[in-house]
Amino acid sequence: MRKFLLAAALPLLLAACGADNKWASDADVARFAYRSPEPPSITLYTAINNRSGEGGHSALLINGSETLIWDPAGTWWNRSAPERHDVIHGVTPTLLSYYIDYHARETYHVVEQKIFVSPQVAELALAKVKANGAVNKAMCASSTSSILETLPGFQSVGHTWFPARLMRAYAKLPGVQTRRYFDNDSDDNSNKLTAQDGTNVVATNVTLDGSMPPAPAGYPDPLK
């Protein structure tokens, strides 16, 4: 009986652990392609629990010959941001503000850590995330750190399964610029997705200069 129950449950377990195999068309990727005018950079985004200080998600914004988000096992989407195996293309400043706003809420804030890099390192990072393939759930920090530690100048981050640990390792890299984004929206952020209609017009509390509601009193600072 036990063997039967395990056999019956196995497909459900595999489905729960499976990667999201989205694959946008060439036409959509070309249509929404965007390149930031800023110098090349690699930015780590980490969602941090406001009560415990533990990390909930890791992602990278890579700005090179194009600007995209590596969002392993992420749940954010927008019709104007075609996705291929956790790589979100066409990330304009407006879409980036949506992305941050989706993750920042009453229970989590977002830590942004930007490092300017050479064009060669940015292109290598773009190539690696595109070649990685879709990531299973709960492996965002593992996959992100595995990519980072192969890039010139980022080897010291090492490998970790924990977003907050990756964030602290990233903070030790030279030249890192850090911002925090707080928001007092409800923990149920599903409306952030349903409000998006593909026209890049949706309410957001995020401005990319970091001017959001202040940190809650007594929140744990995971960078210390």
C-alpha positions in Angstrom: 0.0 0.0 0.0 2.8 2.4 0.9 4.6 1.7 -2.4 1.3 2.4 -4.2 0.8 5.7 -2.5 4.4 6.8 -3.2 4.0 5.9 -6.8 0.8 7.8 -7.1 2.3 10.9 -5.4 5.5 10.9 -7.5 4.0 12.7 -10.5 2.6 15.4 -8.2 6.0 15.9 -6.5 7.8 16.1 -9.8 5.2 18.6 -11.1 5.7 20.8 -8.0 9.5 20.8 -8.4 9.4 21.2 -12.2 10.8 24.2 -14.0 8.7 26.7 -16.0 9.5 26.2 -19.6 8.3 29.4 -21.1 9.6 30.2 -24.5 8.7 33.5 -26.2 8.8 33.7 -30.0 11.7 35.3 -31.9 9.2 38.0 -33.1 8.2 39.0 -29.5 11.8 39.1 -28.3 12.8 41.3 -31.2 9.7 43.5 -30.9 10.3 44.3 -27.2 14.1 44.4 -27.2 15.6 47.1 -25.1 19.0 48.3 -24.2 19.6 50.8 -21.4 21.8 53.8 -22.1 23.6 53.2 -18.8 27.1 51.6 -18.8 27.1 47.8 -18.6 26.2 46.5 -15.2 25.1 43.4 -13.2 22.6 44.1 -10.4 21.5 41.5 -7.8 18.0 41.9 -6.5 17.0 40.1 -3.3 13.6 39.9 -1.6 14.1 40.1 2.2 11.6 39.2 4.8 10.9 42.3 7.0 10.5 40.3 10.2 13.2 37.6 10.0 15.7 39.2 7.6 15.8 36.0 5.6 15.9 36.0 1.8 12.9 35.0 -0.3 14.2 35.4 -3.8 17.3 36.2 -5.9 17.4 37.6 -9.4 19.8 39.5 -11.7 19.3 42.6 -13.9 22.0 42.4 -16.6 22.6 45.4 -18.8 24.8 44.8 -21.8 23.9 44.7 -25.5 20.4 44.2 -24.2 18.8 44.7 -20.8 17.1 41.7 -19.2 16.2 40.1 -15.9 17.4 36.6 -14.9 14.5 35.6 -12.7 15.0 31.9 -11.8 11.8 30.2 -10.8 10.2 33.7 -10.5 6.5 34.5 -10.8 6.5 38.0 -12.2 5.4 38.6 -15.8 4.3 41.3 -18.1 2.9 41.1 -21.6 5.6 43.5 -22.8 8.4 41.4 -21.3 8.8 38.2 -23.3 10.3 35.3 -21.3 12.5 32.4 -22.2 13.5 29.9 -19.5 13.5 32.4 -16.7 15.2 35.1 -18.9 12.9 38.2 -19.1 13.7 40.3 -22.2 12.9 44.0 -22.9 13.3 45.3 -19.4 12.7 49.0 -19.6 12.9 51.3 -16.5 9.1 51.2 -16.3 9.1 47.4 -16.4 11.9 47.3 -13.8 9.8 49.4 -11.5 6.9 47.0 -11.9 9.2 44.1 -11.1 10.5 45.7 -7.9 7.0 46.8 -6.9 5.7 43.3 -7.3 8.3 42.0 -4.8 8.3 44.9 -2.3 5.3 44.7 0.0 4.4 44.8 3.7 6.2 41.6 4.4 9.2 41.9 2.1 11.5 44.7 0.9 13.9 44.5 -2.0 17.6 45.1 -1.9 19.3 46.3 -5.1 23.1 45.9 -5.5 24.5 47.2 -8.7 28.1 46.7 -10.0 29.3 48.3 -13.2 31.3 45.9 -15.3 33.1 45.8 -18.6 31.1 45.1 -21.8 32.9 41.7 -22.1 31.7 40.6 -18.6 28.2 41.8 -19.3 28.0 39.9 -22.5 29.4 36.8 -20.8 26.7 37.1 -18.1 24.0 37.5 -20.8 25.2 34.3 -22.6 25.3 32.3 -19.4 21.8 33.1 -18.2 20.4 32.4 -21.7 22.2 29.0 -21.8 21.3 28.0 -18.3 17.7 26.7 -19.0 14.7 26.9 -16.7 15.3 26.6 -12.9 13.4 24.4 -10.5 11.5 26.0 -7.6 13.6 27.0 -4.5 16.8 27.1 -6.5 17.0 30.8 -7.3 20.0 31.6 -5.2 21.8 28.3 -6.1 21.4 28.9 -9.8 22.2 32.6 -9.6 25.4 32.1 -7.4 26.5 29.3 -9.8 26.4 31.7 -12.7 28.0 34.6 -10.8 31.0 32.6 -9.5 32.0 31.9 -13.1 32.2 35.5 -14.1 35.5 37.5 -13.9 35.4 39.7 -10.7 32.5 37.7 -9.1 34.3 34.5 -8.2 34.4 35.3 -4.5 30.6 35.1 -4.1 30.9 31.3 -4.1 27.9 29.0 -4.3 25.0 29.2 -1.9 21.4 28.0 -1.7 20.3 31.1 0.4 19.4 34.5 -1.1 20.4 36.5 2.0 23.8 34.8 2.1 24.3 35.5 -1.6 23.4 39.2 -1.0 25.9 39.5 1.8 28.6 38.0 -0.3 27.7 40.3 -3.2 27.9 43.3 -0.8 31.7 42.6 -0.3 32.5 43.0 -4.0 34.3 46.3 -4.9 32.2 49.1 -6.3 28.8 47.8 -5.3 26.0 50.4 -5.1 23.1 49.5 -2.8 19.5 50.7 -2.5 16.5 49.3 -0.6 12.9 49.5 -1.7 10.1 49.3 0.9 6.4 49.3 0.3 3.3 49.0 2.5 1.1 47.1 -0.1 -0.8 44.0 1.0 1.1 40.8 1.1 -1.3 39.5 -1.6 0.4 41.0 -4.7 -1.6 39.1 -7.3 -3.3 42.3 -8.3 0.0 43.7 -9.4 0.0 41.1 -12.2 -3.6 41.3 -13.2 -3.5 45.1 -13.5 -0.8 44.8 -16.2 -2.5 45.1 -19.6 0.6 45.2 -21.8 0.5 48.9 -22.3 3.0 49.7 -19.6 0.4 51.8 -17.7 -0.2 50.5 -14.2 -0.1 52.0 -10.7 3.2 51.5 -8.9 4.7 52.8 -5.7 8.2 52.3 -6.9 10.5 55.0 -8.3 13.9 54.0 -9.3 15.6 56.7 -7.2 14.7 54.6 -4.2 12.0 57.0 -2.9 9.5 54.6 -1.3 7.9 54.3 2.1 10.7 54.2 4.8 11.9 51.0 6.5 9.6 49.7 9.3 10.8 50.6 12.7 13.2 47.9 14.1 13.4 45.8 10.9 16.4 43.5 10.8 19.1 44.7 8.5 20.4 41.5 6.7 23.5 43.3 5.4 24.9 43.8 8.9 
